[in-house]
């Protein structure tokens, strides 16, 4: 069975980054980053800027992805299938 992942997770994987890479650079826990990617939490502006920089995109792009995820029901936040 293929696992569904969020758009933020897909972007991180596409950039060949791990949760630990992001967490270490941003200065937060792996769990916290995972919650951003699953839509359970939203990064503050400082952390969001660091997150975006690690992924090589603008903070506005991260914010746009998060806004789109917020419009979805929890089960719909997981989109692309991998595996």
Backbone as CSV, one residue per row, in Angstrom:
resi,resn,N_x,N_y,N_z,CA_x,CA_y,CA_z,C_x,C_y,C_z
1,UNK,0.835,-1.177,0.000,0.000,0.000,0.000,0.885,1.247,0.000
2,UNK,0.540,2.205,-0.807,1.308,3.437,-0.892,0.854,4.413,0.182
3,UNK,1.826,5.072,0.793,1.536,6.068,1.826,1.247,7.414,1.177
4,UNK,0.299,8.145,1.744,0.002,9.488,1.258,0.829,10.493,2.046
5,UNK,1.320,11.499,1.341,2.133,12.520,1.995,1.606,13.902,1.646
6,UNK,1.934,14.861,2.494,1.476,16.235,2.290,2.341,16.930,1.237
7,UNK,1.852,18.053,0.706,2.655,18.822,-0.251,3.990,19.287,0.338
8,UNK,4.019,19.642,1.623,5.278,20.057,2.242,6.253,18.890,2.349
9,UNK,5.742,17.724,2.692,6.587,16.537,2.766,7.123,16.190,1.387
10,UNK,6.269,16.259,0.388,6.701,15.962,-0.984,7.819,16.911,-1.421
11,UNK,7.683,18.177,-1.070,8.696,19.169,-1.411,10.012,18.860,-0.703
12,UNK,9.940,18.503,0.573,11.145,18.158,1.328,11.843,16.950,0.726
13,UNK,11.075,15.933,0.383,11.641,14.725,-0.212,12.255,15.042,-1.579
14,UNK,11.567,15.856,-2.348,12.070,16.270,-3.660,13.423,16.974,-3.535
15,UNK,13.601,17.708,-2.433,14.844,18.451,-2.188,15.896,17.584,-1.490
16,UNK,15.570,16.296,-1.299,16.477,15.330,-0.681,16.872,15.742,0.739
17,UNK,15.891,16.203,1.503,16.093,16.593,2.900,15.308,15.657,3.802
18,UNK,15.842,15.414,4.986,15.130,14.615,5.979,14.471,15.544,6.995
19,UNK,13.578,14.982,7.788,12.989,15.755,8.885,14.098,16.255,9.812
20,UNK,15.090,15.405,10.054,16.199,15.785,10.930,17.005,16.944,10.336
21,UNK,17.210,16.949,9.022,17.910,18.063,8.366,17.190,19.378,8.638
22,UNK,15.882,19.358,8.423,15.075,20.569,8.598,15.091,20.994,10.072
23,UNK,14.823,20.042,10.952,14.745,20.347,12.387,16.060,20.939,12.892
24,UNK,17.170,20.358,12.492,18.477,20.824,12.936,18.753,22.249,12.467
25,UNK,18.452,22.521,11.220,18.703,23.849,10.661,17.779,24.905,11.263
26,UNK,16.516,24.553,11.425,15.534,25.510,11.955,15.703,25.685,13.463
27,UNK,16.162,24.622,14.142,16.334,24.699,15.589,15.111,24.260,16.368
28,UNK,14.377,23.305,15.799,13.189,22.757,16.451,13.294,21.234,16.421
29,UNK,12.341,20.560,17.042,12.365,19.096,17.066,11.840,18.514,15.754
30,UNK,12.222,17.276,15.513,11.716,16.539,14.349,10.194,16.434,14.422
31,UNK,9.676,16.207,15.617,8.232,16.105,15.808,7.534,17.384,15.387
32,UNK,8.125,18.513,15.730,7.513,19.798,15.380,7.452,19.977,13.860
33,UNK,8.541,19.647,13.180,8.553,19.754,11.711,7.523,18.802,11.112
34,UNK,7.442,17.614,11.647,6.457,16.643,11.167,5.040,17.189,11.308
35,UNK,4.780,17.882,12.386,3.452,18.466,12.594,3.177,19.597,11.608
36,UNK,4.210,20.350,11.213,4.019,21.368,10.166,3.606,20.684,8.878
37,UNK,4.361,19.634,8.551,4.123,18.962,7.275,2.778,18.255,7.216
38,UNK,2.285,17.831,8.365,0.986,17.140,8.381,-0.184,18.109,8.518
39,UNK,0.120,19.391,8.733,-0.938,20.384,8.874,-1.474,20.519,10.283
40,UNK,-0.850,19.843,11.244,-1.294,19.932,12.633,-0.847,21.223,13.299
41,UNK,0.238,21.795,12.826,0.790,23.041,13.361,1.232,23.924,12.200
42,UNK,1.379,25.207,12.497,1.877,26.166,11.517,3.126,26.813,12.088
43,UNK,4.205,26.863,11.313,5.419,27.488,11.843,5.234,28.988,12.028
44,UNK,5.901,29.546,13.037,5.872,31.003,13.186,6.689,31.612,12.045
45,UNK,6.673,32.917,11.923,7.302,33.547,10.755,8.808,33.315,10.703
46,UNK,9.469,33.311,11.848,10.923,33.087,11.864,11.246,31.656,11.445
47,UNK,10.551,30.685,12.044,10.781,29.286,11.691,10.361,29.003,10.248
48,UNK,9.270,29.614,9.823,8.815,29.442,8.440,9.839,29.953,7.442
49,UNK,10.492,31.051,7.783,11.529,31.604,6.902,12.731,30.657,6.825
50,UNK,13.133,30.109,7.963,14.246,29.150,7.980,13.883,27.881,7.214
51,UNK,12.663,27.408,7.413,12.167,26.215,6.726,12.226,26.428,5.217
52,UNK,11.740,27.568,4.777,11.740,27.890,3.349,13.154,27.938,2.799
53,UNK,14.052,28.547,3.549,15.440,28.687,3.092,16.092,27.320,2.906
54,UNK,15.859,26.401,3.845,16.418,25.047,3.734,15.925,24.366,2.458
55,UNK,14.663,24.623,2.108,14.078,23.995,0.921,14.367,24.763,-0.366
56,UNK,14.956,25.943,-0.234,15.305,26.723,-1.419,14.119,27.405,-2.070
57,UNK,13.121,27.746,-1.266,11.952,28.460,-1.779,11.707,29.677,-0.893
58,UNK,10.784,30.522,-1.298,10.485,31.704,-0.507,9.517,31.370,0.627
59,UNK,9.541,32.229,1.640,8.596,32.058,2.746,7.164,32.200,2.232
60,UNK,6.970,33.035,1.233,5.637,33.211,0.650,5.139,31.907,0.023
61,UNK,6.057,31.155,-0.602,5.657,29.867,-1.182,5.249,28.878,-0.096
62,UNK,6.003,28.838,0.994,5.638,27.964,2.113,4.275,28.372,2.663
63,UNK,4.084,29.675,2.856,2.812,30.174,3.376,1.653,29.821,2.462
64,UNK,1.873,29.919,1.154,0.811,29.583,0.193,0.448,28.106,0.277
65,UNK,1.450,27.247,0.408,1.185,25.807,0.531,0.400,25.542,1.811
66,UNK,0.802,26.176,2.899,0.111,25.983,4.180,-1.329,26.483,4.098
67,UNK,-1.533,27.630,3.461,-2.916,28.151,3.312,-3.779,27.171,2.520
68,UNK,-3.221,26.593,1.473,-3.979,25.610,0.688,-4.277,24.366,1.518
69,UNK,-3.309,23.923,2.307,-3.530,22.758,3.168,-4.600,23.042,4.210
70,UNK,-4.628,24.278,4.725,-5.620,24.643,5.743,-7.046,24.568,5.209
71,UNK,-7.209,24.693,3.912,-8.539,24.646,3.299,-9.065,23.216,3.198
72,UNK,-8.185,22.248,3.335,-8.561,20.850,3.165,-8.990,20.220,4.481
73,UNK,-9.821,19.207,4.369,-10.155,18.393,5.530,-8.888,17.643,5.930
74,UNK,-8.748,17.269,7.207,-7.511,16.605,7.657,-7.080,15.430,6.790
75,UNK,-8.001,14.584,6.385,-7.627,13.428,5.585,-7.223,13.809,4.166
76,UNK,-7.607,15.000,3.715,-7.246,15.448,2.368,-5.878,16.141,2.334
77,UNK,-5.337,16.502,3.511,-4.050,17.179,3.558,-2.935,16.274,3.064
78,UNK,-3.181,14.993,3.119,-2.218,14.040,2.620,-2.577,13.720,1.182
79,UNK,-1.787,14.200,0.261,-2.165,14.107,-1.140,-1.417,13.064,-1.928
80,UNK,-0.227,13.392,-2.343,0.572,12.560,-3.232,0.882,11.226,-2.596
81,UNK,0.876,10.191,-3.384,1.209,8.874,-2.869,2.644,8.538,-3.226
82,UNK,3.332,7.909,-2.299,4.703,7.455,-2.535,4.819,5.997,-2.120
83,UNK,5.853,5.371,-2.600,6.122,4.001,-2.161,6.092,3.005,-3.248
